[in-house]
């Protein structure tokens, strides 16, 4: 904030409004499930992350709720609400994207994939040949999915970051071994299709 701290803090003894602000802050921003386990922050720590040093100092140490402080709180609250709405929209879009990706990958599953090499050798030649053709088509569908997913990631990250260096994937999956679950699943699926196709091709070669 550009507002000097002196305009935010007053030593007037009427501290009840500020006490109400702190109480309301605890009842809203800090009242989330498993807060202690997930965050474990004190009121000052949490408020500084939300409102910055100057506003937090005025709320915690000031004498009364001045007009300048009230305006600063309203501005910061509106900004935080906008950020949360943006995040919620991004989460909804990510969930829908992952659900669609899973459905499309599951649609590439084929009957002969669970067959052993011996069982494959007992299949009709035409059935094996059809599997090879379908496998190639499904691999193409997987590559198309990966391209679409990458475009979605770049578009959503631009919309989510708003100047921040943290991407949506870093925010959601930073604590995991991977940050791109759909891309990872798609690459793994392509690998499975190719491995099974090699086995089917060997089987077809023996039948010849």
C-alpha positions as CSV (number, residue, x, y, z in Angstrom):
1,X,0.0,0.0,0.0
2,X,1.1,3.6,-0.7
3,X,-0.7,4.9,2.3
4,X,1.8,5.9,5.0
5,X,1.6,4.0,8.3
6,X,0.9,7.2,10.2
7,X,-2.4,7.7,8.4
8,X,-3.4,4.2,9.3
9,X,-2.6,4.2,13.0
10,X,-4.3,6.3,15.6
11,X,-3.8,6.3,19.4
12,X,-7.4,7.0,20.1
13,X,-8.6,4.7,22.9
14,X,-11.6,3.4,20.9
15,X,-10.2,0.0,20.1
16,X,-13.5,-2.0,19.9
17,X,-13.8,-1.7,16.1
18,X,-10.3,-3.0,15.6
19,X,-11.0,-5.9,18.0
20,X,-14.1,-6.6,15.9
21,X,-11.9,-6.7,12.8
22,X,-9.5,-9.1,14.3
23,X,-12.4,-11.3,15.6
24,X,-14.0,-11.3,12.2
25,X,-10.7,-12.1,10.5
26,X,-10.3,-15.2,12.7
27,X,-13.9,-16.3,12.1
28,X,-13.5,-16.0,8.3
29,X,-10.1,-16.2,6.8
30,X,-8.6,-18.4,9.5
31,X,-11.7,-20.5,10.0
32,X,-10.9,-23.3,7.6
33,X,-10.7,-27.1,8.2
34,X,-7.4,-28.4,9.6
35,X,-6.0,-24.8,9.8
36,X,-3.4,-25.7,12.4
37,X,-2.2,-28.7,10.5
38,X,-2.1,-27.1,7.1
39,X,-0.9,-23.6,8.1
40,X,-0.1,-23.3,11.8
41,X,0.2,-19.5,11.5
42,X,-0.6,-17.0,14.2
43,X,-3.0,-14.1,13.5
44,X,-0.2,-11.6,12.7
45,X,1.6,-14.1,10.4
46,X,-1.6,-14.9,8.5
47,X,-2.7,-11.3,8.3
48,X,0.6,-10.0,7.0
49,X,0.4,-12.5,4.2
50,X,-3.1,-11.3,3.3
51,X,-2.8,-7.5,4.0
52,X,0.9,-6.7,4.2
53,X,3.0,-5.2,7.0
54,X,1.5,-1.7,7.3
55,X,-2.2,-2.7,7.4
56,X,-1.5,-5.6,9.7
57,X,0.4,-3.3,12.1
58,X,-2.4,-0.8,12.1
59,X,-5.0,-3.5,12.8
60,X,-3.0,-5.1,15.6
61,X,-1.3,-2.1,17.2
62,X,-3.4,0.9,16.2
63,X,-5.7,2.8,18.5
64,X,-8.8,2.9,16.3
65,X,-10.3,2.1,12.9
66,X,-9.4,5.3,11.0
67,X,-11.0,6.1,7.6
68,X,-7.7,5.5,5.9
69,X,-7.3,2.1,7.6
70,X,-10.9,1.1,6.7
71,X,-10.3,2.0,3.1
72,X,-7.1,0.0,3.0
73,X,-8.8,-3.0,4.6
74,X,-11.7,-2.8,2.0
75,X,-9.2,-2.6,-0.9
76,X,-7.2,-5.5,0.3
77,X,-10.2,-7.6,1.1
78,X,-11.6,-7.0,-2.4
79,X,-8.3,-7.9,-4.0
80,X,-8.1,-11.1,-1.9
81,X,-11.6,-12.0,-2.9
82,X,-10.8,-11.5,-6.5
83,X,-7.7,-13.7,-6.2
84,X,-9.7,-16.5,-4.5
85,X,-12.4,-16.4,-7.2
86,X,-9.7,-16.6,-9.8
87,X,-8.2,-19.6,-8.0
88,X,-11.6,-21.4,-7.6
89,X,-12.3,-20.9,-11.3
90,X,-8.9,-22.3,-12.2
91,X,-9.4,-25.3,-9.9
92,X,-12.8,-26.0,-11.4
93,X,-11.3,-25.9,-14.9
94,X,-8.4,-28.1,-13.9
95,X,-10.7,-30.7,-12.4
96,X,-12.8,-30.8,-15.5
97,X,-9.7,-31.0,-17.7
98,X,-8.3,-33.9,-15.7
99,X,-11.7,-35.7,-15.8
100,X,-11.9,-35.4,-19.5
101,X,-8.3,-36.5,-20.0
102,X,-8.9,-39.6,-17.9
103,X,-12.1,-40.5,-19.9
104,X,-10.2,-40.0,-23.2
105,X,-7.3,-42.2,-22.1
106,X,-9.6,-44.9,-20.8
107,X,-11.3,-44.9,-24.2
108,X,-8.0,-46.1,-25.8
109,X,-8.1,-49.4,-23.9
110,X,-8.6,-52.4,-26.1
111,X,-9.6,-56.0,-25.5
112,X,-6.3,-57.7,-26.4
113,X,-4.2,-55.7,-23.9
114,X,-4.7,-58.2,-21.1
115,X,-3.8,-61.2,-23.2
116,X,-0.5,-63.0,-22.6
117,X,1.8,-63.7,-25.5
118,X,0.5,-67.3,-25.7
119,X,-3.1,-66.0,-25.8
120,X,-2.2,-63.6,-28.5
121,X,-0.8,-66.4,-30.7
122,X,-4.2,-68.1,-30.5
123,X,-6.0,-65.0,-31.9
124,X,-7.1,-64.8,-35.5
125,X,-4.7,-63.0,-37.8
126,X,-7.3,-60.4,-38.8
127,X,-8.0,-59.7,-35.1
128,X,-4.3,-59.0,-34.5
129,X,-4.0,-56.8,-37.5
130,X,-7.1,-54.9,-36.5
131,X,-5.5,-54.4,-33.0
132,X,-2.4,-53.0,-34.6
133,X,-4.4,-50.5,-36.7
134,X,-6.6,-49.4,-33.7
135,X,-3.5,-49.1,-31.5
136,X,-2.0,-46.6,-33.9
137,X,-5.2,-44.6,-34.1
138,X,-5.4,-44.6,-30.3
139,X,-1.8,-43.4,-30.0
140,X,-2.6,-40.5,-32.3
141,X,-5.6,-39.7,-30.1
142,X,-3.2,-39.6,-27.1
143,X,-0.8,-37.3,-28.8
144,X,-3.7,-35.0,-29.7
145,X,-4.8,-35.0,-26.1
146,X,-1.3,-34.1,-24.9
147,X,-1.1,-31.2,-27.4
148,X,-4.6,-29.9,-26.2
149,X,-3.6,-30.3,-22.6
150,X,-0.4,-28.3,-23.1
151,X,-2.3,-25.5,-24.7
152,X,-4.8,-25.5,-21.9
153,X,-2.0,-25.4,-19.3
154,X,-0.3,-22.4,-21.0
155,X,-3.6,-20.5,-21.3
156,X,-4.7,-21.2,-17.7
157,X,-1.3,-20.3,-16.3
158,X,-1.4,-17.0,-18.0
159,X,-4.9,-16.3,-16.6
160,X,-4.0,-17.6,-13.1
161,X,-0.6,-16.0,-12.5
162,X,-1.5,-12.4,-13.1
163,X,2.2,-11.4,-12.8
164,X,3.1,-14.1,-10.2
165,X,6.0,-16.4,-10.9
166,X,4.1,-19.4,-9.5
167,X,2.2,-21.4,-12.1
168,X,-1.1,-23.2,-11.4
169,X,0.7,-26.5,-11.7
170,X,3.4,-25.5,-9.2
171,X,0.6,-24.3,-6.9
172,X,-1.4,-27.5,-7.1
173,X,1.3,-30.2,-7.5
174,X,4.4,-28.6,-6.2
175,X,4.6,-31.1,-3.3
176,X,4.4,-34.1,-5.6
177,X,6.9,-35.9,-7.8
178,X,5.2,-34.5,-10.9
179,X,3.5,-31.3,-11.9
180,X,1.6,-32.4,-15.0
181,X,-0.5,-35.5,-14.1
182,X,-2.5,-35.6,-17.4
183,X,0.6,-35.2,-19.5
184,X,2.4,-37.9,-17.5
185,X,-0.6,-40.3,-17.8
186,X,-0.7,-39.6,-21.6
187,X,2.9,-40.3,-22.1
188,X,2.6,-43.5,-20.0
189,X,-0.4,-44.6,-22.1
190,X,1.5,-44.1,-25.3
191,X,4.3,-46.2,-24.0
192,X,1.9,-49.0,-23.1
193,X,0.3,-48.9,-26.5
194,X,3.7,-49.1,-28.2
195,X,4.9,-51.9,-26.0
196,X,1.7,-54.0,-26.6
197,X,1.9,-53.2,-30.4
198,X,5.5,-54.5,-30.5
199,X,4.3,-57.8,-28.9
200,X,1.4,-58.0,-31.3
201,X,3.7,-57.4,-34.3
202,X,6.0,-60.2,-33.1
203,X,3.0,-62.5,-32.8
204,X,1.9,-61.6,-36.3
205,X,5.4,-62.2,-37.6
206,X,5.3,-65.7,-36.2
207,X,1.9,-66.4,-37.7
208,X,3.2,-65.6,-41.1
